[in-house]
Amino acid sequence: MTRADTPENTLRRNSIAARFDAAEDYDAAAHIQRRCATALMDRIRSTAADPTSILEFGCGTGFLTAQLAAHFPQANLLATDLAPGMIARARQRLSEETIRFHVMDAEHPDISGPFDLIASSLCLQWFSNRSDGLRRLCDLLAPQGRLMVTTLLQSSLGEWKQACLAEGAPCGVPDYPSAQTVQSEWRAGGVGTWEVLTLQDPVGSARDFLRGLRQIGASVPRAGSTPAGIAALRRAMRHFDRTHSSVTYQIGIGTFVKSGVKTERTEP
């Protein structure tokens, strides 16, 4: 059994899938998710030249999926997500015949490549073992294929973490990696880079911020964290409301280009 396959990680993946399955108001609350998908698609447009096969993991309700299908209408696009409910919503929203959908744990992909482009927006931070998951995904790339992703980095949600620390309240926000850490995790056999993008998300109050996390299914606490008691949580919320009116998201935009000689596909 690998570290990513421990009973604890399996339980956590099931919890993540269940939270996203239940996120009926995802589209209304996913402001940062939309902005990140658009930022990633801007990079894909400028660097990925006419891929014929595309894998998207963590497709959610289809923010990035729709843009990939529109920009690469001739490509064979496979959109996947861990949560069956998200796949159902994406399928309902998107009717393009070129899109195939599949329920899949991207950290342990159950499909074969090769793919010219593998893309994902704000999914990688949910992996139990990021470096191993990235290695498996990069193995699915064709020679000269690109993996292009966004994920949350170290300074994300710092305002809420500061409020919890100031009031002695346990904070379930994950320990997101630094840009230096994710840079060190690219596998051999290609060239990987990261760009850092900082986004501000205005929030009316701590209550609005926490409600937004629940609405998008992102309220799964850090593994091993202790839930805050009601009194401590209220103190942290009051502290946040006194000191902040927005939340920072530090976004890593990663690109990996696999080595090798690209072969031209020929029609039968």
Buried (B, 14 or more C-beta within 10 A) or exposed (E): EEEBEEEEBBEBBEEBBBBBBBBEBBBEBBBBBEBBBEBBBEBBEEEBEEBEBBBBBBBBBBBBBBBBBEEBEEBBBBBBBBBEBBBBBBBEEBEEEBBEBBBBBBBBBEEEBBBBBBBBBBBBBBBBBBEBBBBBBBBBBBBBBBBBBBBBBBBBBBBBBBBBEBBEBBBBBBEBBBBEBBBEBBBEBBEBEBEEBEBEBEBEBBEEBBBBBBBBBBBBBEEEEEEBEEEBBBBBBBBBBEEBEEBBBBBBBBBBBBEBEEEEEEEE
